């Protein structure tokens, strides 16, 4: 039981420390201009959006069913940045 609790605590801490790697020199295929000048603002908005729309249990359930072993937080964060025109590498 202690091992399970330790694993869950590590999981929660790891999911909150996700930092996407964004290619700021390139641009997404859906936009004709470079969106890297808005990266700081977009990171703040996407991080808050992902945090507000996930919970501990939703992250666990999503992680169990995820092929890439991503949490729901990571998935929302990444998708938000991609939809804002950034090229996310991880």
Secondary structure, DSSP 8 states (H G I E B T S, - for coil): -HHHHHHHHHHHHHHHT----EESSS--TT-SS--GGGHHHHHHHHHHHHHHT--HHHHHHHHHH-SS---HHHHHHHHHHHHTT-EE--
